Structure formats: structure tokens, C-alpha cells
Amino acid sequence: MNKKIPILVQLMLVFSTILLITVSLISYFSIRNSSEVVLIKTSQYLQESVIQLKGKIDVNLLEFDKVSQTVAFHPIVQDYLLDIHKGDIPTQNRFEINNIIGEQSRFIKEDYIIHVIDSVGDDYFENNTLYLNQDLNELMENRWFNKVNEHSGRMVWVAGDAWRDEEVLPSVIGARQINDLDHLEPIGYLFTVFPIETLKRLVGEVNFGASGKVQIVDNEGYVIYSEDKSQIGTQVDEGLLNEMLNHPNDMIDWEIDGDKTYISHAQSEYAEWTFMVYVDIEEAFKDLKSIENNLLIIGLTGVITALVFTLFFSWSLSKPIRKLASRFNQIEQGALEPYKGIMGNREVYMLYKSYNQMLQNLNKTVKDLSDKQISEKHAQLIALKAQFKPHFLYNTLNTIYWELINEGQYNTANMVLSLSDLLRYSIQPGSELVTIDEDLKHLNHFLDILKARYGEKLKVNIEINPESILSTYIMKLLLQPLVENAISHGLEPKRVPEWMINIHIYRIENHVCFIVEDNGIGMSEEDMKKFEEVQSHAEMNDQNIMHSGIGLSNLKYRIQLVYGKSYGLHLSKSNLGGLKVQIKLPLKKDKS
């Protein structure tokens, strides 16, 4: 016998499991909700910060743009560039142009230059420390120069190089076409140039956290500004640009060199720049770690406290039951004293009340069992006496059989022998299940008696397919009632030279089927339908609709008792002209 788990252990396991599941679910959803809150707050903060950065830089670019417009639209500059464009000798000299550029540049306290190039390629600028070291033809070879012409006088902001003290200085270049104000024809170009350090200063004024990295990208995907200077001028992943385009106001997560990063971004409509802030996931969720640690400490404290309480509660709750189990074990040793202690709750009180009542009735039960055993012995004696009657009948038939043999009446003797076998098969004790072969042998004894009465007029044909189903178990006395019904209620009322009964036994998948049909008077469709309806309601008293009095009805009732309500008899018209009875039973290879 397997050792059973004590109720105290079961209670501990159940309560502990429920407790752990509850704490785990609470912790999971708390951390999950905290993660969502932290992510939303981080996204909002970064989005506000990147919008703030965009605003700062746009303001500075607009100031540069305003100064450059003042220079480009200055009457002296316009007249000078127009004369150069027409091939005329300017009325002003180039020093005046440089002075105008210098005067306007002083309005902005930034390290920058305004560089003007006329239509023949001559340069004009006032700041000698910072300059463009490219002539017009070289500038026109840049990928962004066509956009300058397309913008027809509007500023285009791009990344480029400037020079200072013969050293290359990564810079931002604002380029615009200078048009004649009267005819809007291009008469030169103006370039506003300032070092990347100016952007770096503006970026530094906005807090993006310890791991926040800023990138500024132009509308063609090229990096204008990055804290990693090696990335300036390189092109950003097109997939990332499309992702930002599809989620213009949302923080997105992106994988860079195998590491996941959050990217917040904003688009500048003026400069056509995209401002991007990269934040490491660990940095974004650094506050969540503290929340997780606090939840862990609180959870462990709660679990330990709850486990102590669970142990005490389980021990207290199971104590009366454990005592009751101990008392049941003492009953086996003869201890029959009732319990007189204090019961803590209603359920335990009912248990002990039933236990005490059981002890009070135990002696009476033992006495009743003893009396019952005596009664059973008496019944067995009566049953043994009753068995003498059928034995007396068998012995009498055997005596008649041998008397007839001695007188030479062999046919009559065989009839008596068949009758004896029929009686023995019908009333002998034992299982209600027999093999098909055994039931067929019983049927043959019955047919022997019928053939002695009707002679050659009765023709019985038995087909079995396959013969292996003869070992299948079926209910006892299945076939004989069908044949008896066919003769008594189908063939005898009909006056024909020959009576025919066909018996077909065959197998369909996991079922064995029996068909018994005759060439008798048959049964009307109405009577067959009525028979089916009555049998479906388990009624057996209306004999006006039965083809065989009680025979078929009794047989169907027995079948349903043995096999269930879904099994029974099916009646139909036979091709021989009489009645066709079909029975379908489950295939059984043993008596179980």
C-alpha cells in the first residue's frame, strides 16, 4: 500500500502553493506595470528634451538665416553681384562688400563666417580665421549643391568642412542662392559656416541622462552632428529612418551592434533635420531596478511571515482530524471509548459526533452481521434443496431416453435427449454470456425437435462469415427466440409447401450482426413502426403489436439490460416475403 501524505503536509503544500502563486502574480504585474510607467515617463521626458533641443537649434539657425538674408538682399551687394553677373564694372569695390558682411556678422556672438561667391567664382568674406577652402566649382561637386539651386534662395543646411589655421574643422554650412530682386535670376551664392562645436554647446544645454547620445541627420540621411565625430558625413540605416517616419511621435526601440537602444526623435520643418537621441535600455530602466529590489525584499518578508502563519493555521486546523485518525487506528486494537473533549468548530463537532455514534452502534452492527451470516447459511441450505428438482428432471429424462433406446425407438429417444440438453442449457447457473458456437449448438437441439415435428417442410440455412467469430461472446439464448418467433407467428399461420428460415451471422468492424428472416406472413409497416415506438419507451405489455407475443419484446428487453439502451432489434420486410429481424451487438472476446 502506498504511504498517504498527512493532512498537515497537504494543507501546508496547498496554502504555500497558493501563497507563492499569489505573490508571484502580484510581483509580476507590479514589475510589469512599473516597467510600463517608467517607459512612458522616459519616452515623454526624452521626447520633450529632443523637442527642446530642436527648438534651440532652430532658433540659432534662423538667426544665422536672418543675418544672411540681410547681406544677400543689401542693395549694395545686389548691385555689385548684378554688375559682375552682367559683365559690367561694379560701381562699388569688393572691400565694401566685405565690410557689409563684417558689419552684419557682428550681430551674432558666435564663431561663424558669411562667405559670398559671385557668378564668376570670386569670394567675399570678412573673417580670415575661419574660411571655406573650396572654390565655386569644387562646391558645386558636393551632393547637396543641386538642392541649393532647387530651393531658389531658401537656406539649405548641410554638413561640411571649413578650415582654420590650415586645419580641417567639421562644420555646418548654410547655403543659399542669391537672386536678383528685380528678375529673380541667380547672381551668386551665400554660405553661412559655423563649427560643429556650436551645435555641441547647444546639445550640452539639454540633459539627456548619462547614456544619452545625440545625432542630427539631414533630409538625405547623412549625419550632420554626432558625439562620435567619425560618424559625421556617414549615412544612417535606411530602415531606422523608415521606422522613425512610420512613428513620428513615438519612441522606438532599435538594435545597434546587438544591443537594444531606445531612440527618441523629432523633425525640424525649417532645417529639414532629424534630431535623434539614443538612450541605453539599462539607463532608461535604472529606476526600475530599485523598484524590483524593494519588491523583492517586501515579497520575501511577506512570504516568510505568511509561511509561519500558514504552518500555525494548518497545524491548528488539522489537529482534531489527526486525533480522530489516531482514534480510528485504536479501534483496530479494540479501544471503543467515545471522545469527550472540546470541539473547536461545527465541522469537527459533527465528525466527532458521528464517530461517537459509530462507536455506540458498533456492538449492534456486529450482532446484526452475525445474525445475517446465520440467515445466509439458512438460505444456502434452501438453495441446495431447490437444486434437487432440476436434477430430478434431468435424471427422469435420461431414464426415459435409455428406456426408448432399449425399445429401439431411436428418433423419440433423440428428441428426449435434445429436450434434456435444452432444459440444462436454459436453467443451468453460470454466466449470462456464452460463445456464438455454444448458442448455435443450443439452437441445433431446438431445431432437431422442430424437424421431428415438421419434417422436410422446414428448411433452415445458417451462414457464418467469418467462422472466427464463433468464439465471440454474446448473451445466452439469443438465437432460439428468433427462430421460435419465426415459426410460431410467421410460418405456422401461412399454408405453403415449404417453410424457409435464413440465419446470417457476420462481422462489421467491432460489431457482430445477426439476421433471421423467414417466408411467413410477415408484419405490416404500421405494426413494425408501433413495435419500435413501444420498445423505445421500454414498454412490454401491449401484445397486440408484437410479432411473437412476449418473445421479441422480452429478447429486446434482455439485450438492453445487458448491452445498454442503444442496442436492440430492428424489424423490416424480408426478401423471402416474411419478416426480417436484425440484431447488432458489440464484439466481445471474453466474458468481461
Buried (B, 14 or more C-beta within 10 A) or exposed (E): EEEEEEBBEEBBEEBBEEBBEEBEEBBEEBBEEBBEEBBEEBBEBBBEBBBBBBBBBBEBBEEBBEBBBBBBEBEBBBBBBBBBBEEEEBEEEBEBBBEBBBEBBEEBEEBBBBBBBBBEBBBBBBBEEBBBEBEBEEBBEBEBBEBBBEBEBEBBBBBBBBBBEEEEBBBBBBBBBBBBEEEEEBBBBBBBBBBBEBBEEBBEEBEBBEBBBBBBBBBEBBBBBBEEEEBBBEEBEEEBBEBBEEEEEEBBEBEEEEEEBBBBBBBBEBBBBBBBBBBBBEBBBBEBEEBBEEBEEBBEEBBEEBBEEBBEBBEEBBBBBEBBEEBEEEEEEEEEEEBEEEBEEEEBEEBBEEBBEBBEEEEEEEEEEEEEEEEEEEEEEEEEEEEEEBEEBBEEBEEBBEEBBEEEEEEBBBBBBBBBBBBBBEEEEEEEBBBBEBBBEBBBBBBBBBBEEBEEEBEBEBEBEEEEBBEBBBBBBBBBBBBBBBBBBBBEEBEEEEBBBBBBBBBEEEEBBBBBBBBBBBBEEEBBEBBBEBBEEEEBEEEEBBBBEEBBBBBBBBBBEBBEEEBBBEBBBBEBBBBBBBBBBBBBEEEE
